[in-house]
Amino acid sequence: MMKSMNMTTTLLAASFALVANVAVAEPLCDDLGFSGLFANCNRGEEIALTLGSGKALGEDVVLESGAYYEMMITSDGTAELALHGPGFFRAIWMDEIVINEIEVRPMAIDSFEFDDAGTLELSFVAIKPGRYVLKVPGSRGESQKINIQIQ
């Protein structure tokens, strides 16, 4: 009985260690200090996307899991356009979405739609490693989507 209990404990500890190694997000800096993941040293480069009729959405990006990012999504108003990416939006922790100086702290979203010209600011921490796509729904052009990799 004791031998089987020790084996169970050992297997359980090994399982937790394996899960812990897979789930760890590495921030961009070692000394996060009081601010934690919001520390200035843990901020990745700003991501800029443009929604416009016939315009390229933006460049593909690679993000670090555990790092804080800001994504600026700007519509030029040439068409009513949306940005769809539920897989990506569920792979991040959203700090806030700012629209016309109104801050929203959502649990989850699937997409954004712009009826007129404007800018939306999405602040988030990249969490779940993988490859994701943000795209203009219904479009077929390669320039109407971006690939995002979280590593």
GUSE-205123 format. One record per atom (N, C-alpha, C, O): z, y, x; atom name. Coordinates in Angstrom, 1 decimal. Atoms other than C-alpha are relative to their C-alpha. Example, Ala and Ser with C-alpha at 12.3 -4.5 7.8 and 13.67 -1.06 7.14 Angstrom:
<atoms>
0.0; -1.2; 0.9; N;
7.8; -4.5; 12.3; CA;
0.0; 1.2; 0.9; C;
0.7; 1.2; 1.9; O;
0.0; -1.1; -0.9; N;
7.1; -1.1; 13.7; CA;
0.8; 1.1; -0.8; C;
0.9; 2.2; -0.3; O;
</atoms>
This chain:
<atoms>
0.0; -1.2; 0.8; N;
0.0; 0.0; 0.0; CA;
0.0; 1.3; 0.9; C;
-0.8; 2.2; 0.6; O;
0.0; -1.1; -0.9; N;
0.9; 2.4; 2.8; CA;
-1.3; 0.3; 0.7; C;
-1.7; 1.4; 0.9; O;
1.2; -0.1; -0.7; N;
-2.2; 1.6; 4.7; CA;
-1.1; 0.6; -0.9; C;
-1.9; 1.5; -0.4; O;
1.0; -0.5; 0.9; N;
-4.4; 2.3; 1.7; CA;
0.2; 1.5; -0.4; C;
-0.7; 2.2; -0.6; O;
-0.3; -1.3; 0.2; N;
-2.6; 5.5; 1.0; CA;
-0.4; 0.9; 1.1; C;
-0.9; 2.0; 0.9; O;
0.4; -0.8; -1.2; N;
-3.1; 6.8; 4.6; CA;
-1.5; 0.1; 0.0; C;
-2.1; 1.2; 0.4; O;
1.4; -0.1; 0.0; N;
-6.8; 5.9; 4.3; CA;
-0.5; 0.9; -1.0; C;
-1.5; 1.7; -0.8; O;
0.4; -0.9; 1.1; N;
-7.1; 7.7; 1.0; CA;
0.2; 1.5; 0.5; C;
-0.6; 2.3; 0.3; O;
-0.3; -1.4; -0.4; N;
-5.4; 10.8; 2.5; CA;
-1.0; 0.4; 1.1; C;
-1.4; 1.6; 1.1; O;
1.0; -0.3; -1.1; N;
-7.7; 10.6; 5.6; CA;
-1.3; 0.4; -0.6; C;
-2.0; 1.3; -0.2; O;
1.3; -0.3; 0.6; N;
-10.8; 10.4; 3.5; CA;
0.0; 1.3; -0.8; C;
-1.0; 2.0; -0.8; O;
-0.1; -1.2; 0.8; N;
-9.6; 13.2; 1.2; CA;
-0.1; 1.2; 1.0; C;
-0.8; 2.2; 0.7; O;
0.0; -1.1; -0.9; N;
-8.9; 15.5; 4.2; CA;
-1.4; 0.1; 0.7; C;
-1.8; 1.3; 0.8; O;
1.3; -0.1; -0.5; N;
-12.3; 14.7; 5.7; CA;
-1.0; 0.6; -1.0; C;
-1.9; 1.4; -0.6; O;
0.8; -0.6; 1.1; N;
-14.0; 15.5; 2.4; CA;
0.2; 1.5; -0.1; C;
-0.8; 2.2; -0.2; O;
-0.3; -1.5; 0.1; N;
-12.2; 18.9; 2.2; CA;
-0.6; 0.7; 1.2; C;
-1.1; 1.8; 1.1; O;
0.5; -0.6; -1.2; N;
-13.2; 19.6; 5.8; CA;
-1.5; 0.1; -0.1; C;
-2.1; 1.2; 0.3; O;
1.5; -0.1; 0.1; N;
-16.9; 18.8; 5.1; CA;
-0.4; 1.0; -1.0; C;
-1.3; 1.8; -0.7; O;
0.3; -1.0; 1.0; N;
-16.9; 20.9; 2.0; CA;
0.3; 1.4; 0.5; C;
-0.5; 2.4; 0.3; O;
-0.3; -1.3; -0.6; N;
-15.2; 23.8; 3.8; CA;
-1.0; 0.4; 1.0; C;
-1.4; 1.6; 1.0; O;
1.0; -0.4; -1.0; N;
-17.8; 23.7; 6.6; CA;
-1.3; 0.4; -0.7; C;
-2.0; 1.3; -0.2; O;
1.3; -0.4; 0.7; N;
-20.7; 23.9; 4.1; CA;
0.2; 1.3; -0.7; C;
-0.8; 2.1; -0.8; O;
-0.2; -1.1; 0.9; N;
-19.2; 26.6; 1.9; CA;
0.4; 1.3; 0.8; C;
0.5; 2.4; 0.1; O;
-0.4; -1.2; -0.7; N;
-18.2; 29.1; 4.7; CA;
-1.1; 1.0; 0.2; C;
-2.2; 0.6; 0.6; O;
0.9; -1.1; -0.1; N;
-20.0; 32.4; 4.6; CA;
0.4; 0.8; 1.3; C;
1.6; 1.2; 1.4; O;
-0.3; -0.8; -1.2; N;
-20.2; 34.2; 8.0; CA;
-0.4; 1.4; -0.2; C;
-1.5; 1.8; -0.4; O;
0.3; -1.5; 0.0; N;
-19.9; 38.0; 7.9; CA;
-0.8; 0.4; 1.2; C;
-0.8; -0.4; 2.2; O;
0.7; -0.5; -1.1; N;
-21.9; 40.1; 10.3; CA;
0.8; 0.5; 1.2; C;
0.4; 0.6; 2.3; O;
-0.8; -0.5; -1.1; N;
-18.9; 41.2; 12.3; CA;
1.3; -0.8; 0.0; C;
1.7; -1.4; -1.0; O;
-1.2; 0.8; -0.1; N;
-15.7; 39.6; 13.5; CA;
1.3; 0.7; -0.5; C;
2.2; 0.0; -1.1; O;
-1.2; -0.7; 0.4; N;
-13.1; 42.3; 12.7; CA;
-0.3; 0.8; -1.2; C;
-0.6; 2.0; -1.2; O;
0.3; -0.7; 1.3; N;
-13.5; 43.1; 9.0; CA;
1.1; 1.0; -0.4; C;
0.8; 1.9; -1.1; O;
-1.1; -0.9; 0.2; N;
-10.1; 44.8; 8.9; CA;
0.4; 0.0; -1.5; C;
0.1; -0.9; -2.2; O;
-0.5; -0.2; 1.3; N;
-8.6; 46.1; 5.7; CA;
-1.1; -0.1; -1.1; C;
-0.8; -0.5; -2.2; O;
1.1; -0.1; 1.0; N;
-11.9; 46.6; 3.9; CA;
-0.6; -1.4; -0.3; C;
-1.4; -1.5; -1.3; O;
0.5; 1.3; 0.2; N;
-12.8; 42.9; 4.2; CA;
-1.6; 0.0; 0.0; C;
-2.1; 0.6; 0.9; O;
1.5; 0.1; 0.0; N;
-16.5; 42.1; 3.3; CA;
-0.7; 1.4; -0.2; C;
-1.8; 1.5; 0.1; O;
0.6; -1.3; 0.2; N;
-17.0; 45.8; 2.5; CA;
0.0; 0.9; 1.2; C;
-0.4; 2.0; 1.2; O;
-0.1; -0.7; -1.3; N;
-16.4; 46.9; 6.1; CA;
-1.4; 0.5; 0.4; C;
-2.4; -0.2; 0.2; O;
1.3; -0.6; -0.5; N;
-19.1; 49.1; 7.6; CA;
-0.8; -0.9; 0.9; C;
-2.0; -1.0; 0.9; O;
0.7; 0.8; -0.9; N;
-19.8; 46.6; 10.3; CA;
-0.6; -1.3; -0.7; C;
-1.3; -2.0; 0.0; O;
0.5; 1.2; 0.7; N;
-20.6; 43.9; 7.7; CA;
-1.2; 0.4; -1.0; C;
-1.5; -0.4; -1.8; O;
1.1; -0.4; 0.9; N;
-23.4; 45.8; 6.0; CA;
-1.4; -0.2; 0.7; C;
-1.7; 0.2; 1.8; O;
1.4; 0.3; -0.4; N;
-27.0; 44.6; 6.3; CA;
-0.9; 1.2; -0.3; C;
-0.4; 2.2; -0.9; O;
0.9; -1.1; 0.2; N;
-30.0; 46.9; 6.3; CA;
-0.4; 0.1; -1.5; C;
-0.4; -0.9; -2.3; O;
0.4; -0.3; 1.4; N;
-31.0; 48.5; 2.9; CA;
-1.3; -0.6; -0.3; C;
-2.2; -0.7; 0.6; O;
1.3; 0.6; 0.4; N;
-33.7; 46.7; 1.0; CA;
-0.6; 0.9; -1.1; C;
0.0; 1.3; -2.0; O;
0.7; -0.9; 0.9; N;
-36.3; 48.9; -0.7; CA;
-1.1; -0.7; -0.7; C;
-2.0; -1.3; 0.0; O;
1.1; 0.5; 0.7; N;
-38.5; 47.7; -3.5; CA;
-0.6; 1.0; -0.9; C;
0.1; 1.9; -1.4; O;
0.7; -1.0; 0.9; N;
-41.1; 49.6; -5.5; CA;
-0.8; -0.7; -1.1; C;
-1.6; -1.6; -0.8; O;
0.8; 0.5; 1.2; N;
-42.4; 48.8; -9.0; CA;
-1.0; 1.0; -0.4; C;
-0.6; 2.1; -0.7; O;
1.1; -0.9; 0.3; N;
-45.7; 50.3; -9.6; CA;
-1.3; -0.8; -0.3; C;
-1.5; -1.8; 0.3; O;
1.2; 0.6; 0.4; N;
-49.0; 49.4; -11.2; CA;
-0.9; -0.2; 1.2; C;
-1.4; 0.8; 1.7; O;
0.9; 0.2; -1.1; N;
-51.1; 47.8; -8.5; CA;
0.6; 0.2; 1.4; C;
-0.1; 0.1; 2.4; O;
-0.6; -0.3; -1.3; N;
-48.6; 48.5; -5.7; CA;
0.8; -1.2; 0.4; C;
1.3; -2.0; -0.4; O;
-0.8; 1.1; -0.6; N;
-46.9; 46.0; -3.4; CA;
1.5; 0.2; -0.3; C;
2.0; 1.3; -0.2; O;
-1.5; -0.1; 0.3; N;
-43.3; 45.2; -4.4; CA;
0.8; 0.3; 1.2; C;
1.7; 1.1; 1.1; O;
-0.7; -0.2; -1.2; N;
-42.0; 45.1; -0.9; CA;
-0.2; -1.1; 1.0; C;
-1.0; -2.0; 0.8; O;
0.1; 1.0; -1.1; N;
-41.5; 43.0; 2.2; CA;
1.0; -1.1; -0.2; C;
2.1; -0.9; -0.8; O;
-0.9; 1.1; 0.0; N;
-39.9; 39.5; 2.4; CA;
1.2; 0.3; 0.8; C;
1.1; 1.0; 1.9; O;
-1.2; -0.3; -0.7; N;
-36.3; 39.6; 3.6; CA;
0.8; -1.2; 0.3; C;
0.7; -2.2; -0.4; O;
-0.9; 1.0; -0.3; N;
-33.8; 37.4; 5.3; CA;
1.4; 0.6; 0.0; C;
1.6; 1.6; 0.7; O;
-1.4; -0.6; 0.1; N;
-30.1; 38.0; 4.5; CA;
1.0; -1.0; 0.6; C;
0.7; -2.2; 0.6; O;
-1.1; 0.8; -0.5; N;
-26.9; 36.7; 6.0; CA;
1.0; -0.3; -1.0; C;
1.5; 0.7; -1.7; O;
-1.1; 0.3; 0.9; N;
-24.5; 34.9; 3.8; CA;
1.3; 0.6; 0.4; C;
1.6; 0.5; 1.6; O;
-1.2; -0.7; -0.3; N;
-21.3; 36.8; 3.6; CA;
-0.1; 1.5; 0.4; C;
0.9; 2.2; 0.5; O;
0.2; -1.4; -0.3; N;
-22.9; 40.2; 4.4; CA;
-0.2; 0.8; -1.3; C;
-0.7; 0.3; -2.3; O;
0.1; -0.9; 1.1; N;
-22.9; 43.2; 2.1; CA;
-1.4; 0.8; 0.1; C;
-1.7; 1.2; 1.2; O;
1.3; -0.6; 0.0; N;
-26.3; 44.7; 1.1; CA;
-0.1; 1.0; -1.2; C;
0.6; 0.9; -2.2; O;
0.4; -0.9; 1.1; N;
-27.7; 47.5; -1.0; CA;
-1.5; -0.1; -0.2; C;
-2.3; -0.1; 0.8; O;
1.4; 0.1; 0.4; N;
-31.1; 47.1; -2.8; CA;
-0.3; 1.1; -0.9; C;
0.3; 1.3; -1.9; O;
0.5; -1.2; 0.8; N;
-32.9; 50.2; -4.0; CA;
-1.3; -0.5; -0.7; C;
-2.3; -0.8; 0.0; O;
1.2; 0.4; 0.8; N;
-35.4; 49.3; -6.8; CA;
-0.5; 1.3; -0.7; C;
0.2; 1.8; -1.5; O;
0.5; -1.3; 0.6; N;
-37.6; 52.3; -7.7; CA;
-1.3; -0.3; -0.7; C;
-2.2; -1.0; -0.2; O;
1.2; 0.1; 0.8; N;
-40.2; 52.4; -10.5; CA;
-0.7; 1.4; 0.1; C;
0.0; 2.4; -0.1; O;
0.7; -1.3; 0.0; N;
-42.9; 55.0; -10.2; CA;
-0.5; 0.5; -1.3; C;
-1.0; 1.6; -1.5; O;
0.3; -0.4; 1.3; N;
-43.4; 55.1; -13.9; CA;
-1.5; -0.2; -0.4; C;
-1.9; 0.2; -1.5; O;
1.4; 0.2; 0.3; N;
-47.1; 54.0; -13.8; CA;
-0.2; -1.0; -1.1; C;
-1.3; -1.1; -1.7; O;
0.1; 1.0; 1.0; N;
-46.4; 51.1; -16.1; CA;
1.4; -0.5; -0.3; C;
2.3; -0.3; 0.5; O;
-1.3; 0.6; 0.3; N;
-43.6; 49.4; -17.9; CA;
0.1; -1.4; 0.7; C;
-0.6; -2.3; 0.4; O;
0.0; 1.1; -0.8; N;
-42.6; 46.8; -15.4; CA;
1.5; -0.6; 0.1; C;
2.4; 0.2; 0.1; O;
-1.3; 0.6; -0.2; N;
-39.7; 44.3; -14.9; CA;
0.0; -0.7; 1.4; C;
-1.0; -0.9; 2.0; O;
-0.2; 0.7; -1.2; N;
-38.3; 42.5; -11.9; CA;
0.9; -1.2; -0.4; C;
2.0; -1.0; -0.9; O;
-0.6; 1.2; 0.5; N;
-37.3; 38.9; -12.6; CA;
0.5; -0.9; 1.2; C;
-0.3; -1.0; 2.2; O;
-0.4; 0.9; -1.1; N;
-35.2; 36.6; -10.3; CA;
1.4; -0.6; -0.3; C;
2.3; -0.4; 0.5; O;
-1.3; 0.5; 0.4; N;
-32.3; 34.7; -12.0; CA;
0.6; -0.9; 1.1; C;
1.8; -0.9; 1.3; O;
-0.5; 0.8; -1.1; N;
-32.0; 32.3; -9.0; CA;
0.7; 0.8; 1.0; C;
1.8; 0.5; 1.5; O;
-0.6; -0.9; -1.0; N;
-31.4; 35.1; -6.6; CA;
1.2; 0.7; -0.5; C;
2.2; 0.8; 0.2; O;
-1.2; -0.7; 0.6; N;
-29.1; 37.0; -8.9; CA;
1.2; -0.9; -0.2; C;
2.3; -0.4; -0.2; O;
-1.2; 0.9; 0.1; N;
-26.9; 33.9; -9.2; CA;
0.5; -0.5; 1.4; C;
1.5; -1.1; 1.5; O;
-0.4; 0.4; -1.4; N;
-26.8; 33.4; -5.4; CA;
0.7; 1.1; 0.7; C;
1.0; 1.0; 1.9; O;
-0.7; -1.2; -0.6; N;
-25.1; 36.8; -4.8; CA;
1.2; 0.3; -0.9; C;
1.3; -0.1; -2.1; O;
-1.1; -0.6; 0.8; N;
-21.9; 38.4; -5.9; CA;
-0.3; 1.5; -0.1; C;
-0.4; 2.2; 0.9; O;
0.4; -1.3; 0.3; N;
-22.8; 41.7; -7.5; CA;
1.2; 0.9; 0.0; C;
2.2; 0.7; -0.8; O;
-1.0; -1.0; 0.0; N;
-20.5; 44.6; -6.6; CA;
-0.2; 1.0; -1.1; C;
0.7; 1.2; -2.0; O;
0.3; -0.9; 1.1; N;
-22.2; 47.1; -8.9; CA;
-1.5; 0.2; 0.0; C;
-2.3; 0.0; 0.9; O;
1.4; -0.5; 0.3; N;
-25.5; 48.3; -10.4; CA;
0.2; 1.4; -0.4; C;
0.9; 1.7; -1.3; O;
-0.1; -1.4; 0.4; N;
-25.9; 52.0; -10.5; CA;
-1.4; 0.5; -0.5; C;
-2.4; 0.4; 0.1; O;
1.2; -0.6; 0.7; N;
-28.4; 53.6; -13.0; CA;
0.3; 1.3; -0.5; C;
1.2; 1.5; -1.3; O;
-0.3; -1.3; 0.4; N;
-28.5; 57.3; -13.4; CA;
1.5; 0.4; 0.1; C;
2.1; 1.0; -0.8; O;
-1.4; -0.2; -0.3; N;
-25.1; 57.6; -11.8; CA;
1.0; -0.7; -0.9; C;
2.2; -0.3; -0.9; O;
-0.9; 0.8; 0.9; N;
-23.6; 55.1; -14.3; CA;
0.1; -1.3; 0.8; C;
-0.8; -2.0; 1.1; O;
-0.3; 1.2; -0.7; N;
-21.9; 52.2; -12.5; CA;
0.3; -1.1; -0.9; C;
1.1; -1.0; -1.8; O;
-0.2; 1.1; 0.9; N;
-22.1; 48.8; -14.1; CA;
0.4; -1.2; 1.0; C;
-0.1; -1.4; 2.0; O;
-0.5; 1.2; -0.8; N;
-20.2; 45.7; -12.8; CA;
-0.2; -1.2; -0.8; C;
0.7; -1.7; -1.6; O;
0.4; 1.2; 0.8; N;
-22.0; 42.7; -14.3; CA;
0.5; -1.3; 0.5; C;
0.9; -1.4; 1.7; O;
-0.3; 1.4; -0.4; N;
-21.1; 39.1; -14.3; CA;
-1.3; -0.7; 0.4; C;
-1.3; -1.4; 1.4; O;
1.3; 0.7; -0.4; N;
-24.8; 37.9; -14.2; CA;
-1.1; 0.8; -0.7; C;
-0.9; 1.4; -1.8; O;
1.2; -0.6; 0.6; N;
-28.3; 39.2; -14.9; CA;
-1.1; -1.0; 0.3; C;
-1.0; -1.8; 1.2; O;
1.3; 0.8; -0.3; N;
-31.8; 37.6; -15.1; CA;
-1.0; 0.9; 0.6; C;
-1.8; 0.6; 1.5; O;
1.1; -0.9; -0.4; N;
-34.0; 40.7; -14.7; CA;
0.4; 1.4; -0.3; C;
1.4; 1.7; -1.0; O;
0.0; -1.4; 0.4; N;
-34.4; 44.4; -14.9; CA;
-1.3; 0.4; -0.5; C;
-2.3; -0.1; -0.1; O;
1.3; -0.5; 0.5; N;
-37.0; 46.3; -16.8; CA;
0.0; 1.5; 0.0; C;
1.0; 2.1; -0.5; O;
0.1; -1.5; -0.1; N;
-38.1; 49.9; -16.2; CA;
-1.1; 0.4; -1.0; C;
-2.2; 0.0; -1.0; O;
1.0; -0.5; 0.9; N;
-39.8; 51.7; -19.1; CA;
-0.6; 1.3; 0.5; C;
-1.7; 1.7; 0.2; O;
0.5; -1.3; -0.6; N;
-40.1; 55.0; -17.1; CA;
0.4; 0.0; 1.4; C;
0.9; -1.0; 2.0; O;
-0.3; -0.2; -1.4; N;
-39.8; 56.2; -13.6; CA;
1.5; 0.1; 0.2; C;
2.2; 0.7; -0.6; O;
-1.4; -0.1; -0.3; N;
-36.4; 55.8; -12.0; CA;
0.4; -0.9; 1.1; C;
-0.4; -1.7; 1.6; O;
-0.5; 0.9; -1.1; N;
-34.2; 54.1; -9.4; CA;
1.3; -0.7; -0.4; C;
2.1; -0.1; -1.1; O;
-1.1; 0.8; 0.3; N;
-31.7; 51.4; -9.7; CA;
0.6; -0.5; 1.4; C;
-0.2; -0.9; 2.2; O;
-0.6; 0.4; -1.2; N;
-29.2; 50.6; -6.9; CA;
0.9; -1.2; -0.3; C;
1.8; -1.2; -1.1; O;
-0.8; 1.2; 0.1; N;
-27.8; 47.1; -6.6; CA;
0.7; -0.3; 1.3; C;
0.1; -0.4; 2.3; O;
-0.8; 0.3; -1.2; N;
-24.9; 46.5; -4.2; CA;
0.6; -1.4; -0.2; C;
1.1; -1.8; -1.3; O;
-0.3; 1.4; 0.2; N;
-24.1; 42.9; -3.5; CA;
0.4; -0.7; 1.4; C;
0.1; -0.1; 2.4; O;
-0.3; 0.8; -1.1; N;
-22.7; 40.3; -1.1; CA;
-0.9; -1.3; -0.2; C;
-0.8; -2.0; -1.2; O;
0.8; 1.3; 0.1; N;
-25.2; 37.4; -0.3; CA;
1.0; -1.1; 0.2; C;
1.8; -1.1; 1.1; O;
-1.0; 1.1; -0.1; N;
-23.4; 34.1; -0.9; CA;
-0.7; -1.3; 0.2; C;
-0.4; -1.9; 1.3; O;
0.6; 1.3; -0.1; N;
-25.5; 31.0; -1.5; CA;
-1.3; -0.1; 0.8; C;
-2.3; 0.4; 0.4; O;
1.2; 0.2; -0.8; N;
-27.9; 30.0; 1.2; CA;
-1.1; -0.7; -0.8; C;
-0.9; -1.6; -1.6; O;
1.1; 0.5; 0.7; N;
-31.4; 29.2; 0.0; CA;
-1.2; 0.9; 0.1; C;
-1.1; 2.0; 0.6; O;
1.2; -0.9; 0.1; N;
-34.9; 30.6; -0.7; CA;
-0.1; 0.4; -1.4; C;
-0.1; -0.5; -2.3; O;
0.1; -0.5; 1.3; N;
-35.4; 32.8; -3.7; CA;
-1.2; 0.9; -0.1; C;
-1.7; 1.4; 0.9; O;
1.1; -0.8; 0.2; N;
-38.1; 34.8; -5.3; CA;
0.4; 1.1; -1.1; C;
1.0; 0.8; -2.1; O;
-0.1; -1.1; 1.0; N;
-38.0; 38.2; -7.1; CA;
-1.5; 0.4; -0.2; C;
-2.2; 0.6; 0.7; O;
1.4; -0.2; 0.4; N;
-41.2; 38.9; -9.0; CA;
-0.2; 0.8; -1.2; C;
0.8; 0.9; -2.1; O;
0.4; -0.7; 1.2; N;
-42.9; 41.0; -11.6; CA;
-0.5; -1.1; -1.0; C;
-1.5; -1.8; -0.7; O;
0.4; 1.1; 0.9; N;
-43.1; 38.6; -14.6; CA;
-1.4; 0.1; -0.5; C;
-1.9; 1.2; -0.8; O;
1.4; 0.0; 0.5; N;
-46.6; 37.6; -15.7; CA;
-1.0; 0.3; 1.1; C;
-2.2; 0.2; 0.8; O;
1.0; -0.4; -1.1; N;
-48.2; 38.8; -12.4; CA;
-0.3; -1.3; 0.8; C;
0.5; -2.2; 0.9; O;
0.5; 1.2; -0.9; N;
-50.2; 36.4; -10.2; CA;
-0.2; 0.4; 1.4; C;
-0.3; -0.4; 2.3; O;
0.3; -0.5; -1.4; N;
-50.7; 38.6; -7.1; CA;
1.2; -0.3; 0.9; C;
2.4; -0.1; 0.5; O;
-1.0; 0.2; -1.1; N;
-48.8; 37.8; -3.9; CA;
0.8; 1.3; 0.2; C;
2.0; 1.2; 0.6; O;
-0.7; -1.3; -0.3; N;
-47.9; 41.5; -3.6; CA;
1.0; 0.3; -1.1; C;
1.7; 1.3; -0.9; O;
-0.9; -0.3; 1.1; N;
-46.1; 41.4; -6.9; CA;
1.3; -0.9; 0.0; C;
2.0; -1.0; -1.0; O;
-1.2; 0.8; -0.2; N;
-43.3; 39.2; -5.5; CA;
0.5; 0.1; 1.4; C;
-0.3; 0.4; 2.3; O;
-0.5; 0.1; -1.4; N;
-41.0; 39.0; -2.5; CA;
0.9; -1.3; 0.1; C;
1.5; -1.7; -0.9; O;
-0.8; 1.2; -0.3; N;
-39.3; 36.0; -1.0; CA;
1.2; 0.5; 0.7; C;
1.2; 1.3; 1.7; O;
-1.2; -0.4; -0.6; N;
-35.7; 36.3; -0.1; CA;
0.7; -1.3; 0.5; C;
0.8; -2.3; -0.3; O;
-0.7; 1.2; -0.6; N;
-33.9; 33.8; 2.2; CA;
1.4; 0.5; 0.3; C;
1.6; 1.5; 1.0; O;
-1.4; -0.2; -0.4; N;
-30.1; 33.7; 2.4; CA;
0.3; -1.1; 1.0; C;
0.2; -2.3; 0.6; O;
-0.4; 1.1; -1.0; N;
-29.0; 31.9; 5.6; CA;
1.4; 0.1; 0.4; C;
1.9; -0.6; 1.2; O;
</atoms>
